[in-house]
Amino acid sequence: MIFAVVALINILIGVVLFRPKIPKRQPDQSADDYWPEAMGRAMMVWVFAEGGCIIASLGYLMSGTTVTWVVALTGIGILMWLRPGQLDRQHTP
């Protein structure tokens, strides 16, 4: 159970604290100009979400509890939601 809590905290840190700091892409800004500016902040979101997935997966392998598996799947879903292509499109009109 502690694995699920720690993993969920990691995922929430990435989504709640770092996701809002990713700058919005301007309509006249190309992807080549946008990503050098946004990459560092986007990487923080992905690192925390992926770390949470890894912690939850290890917790599932060690304990077999369903809660850790659900947290791992939630983290994977968040990684899919915040993929680079989605972040790029999300801010453009």
Secondary structure, DSSP 8 states (H G I E B T S, - for coil): -HHHHHHHHHHHIIIIIIGGGS----TT--HHHHHHHHHHHHHHHHHHHHHHHHHHHHHHHHH--HHHHHHHHHHHHHHHHT-HHHHHHHT--
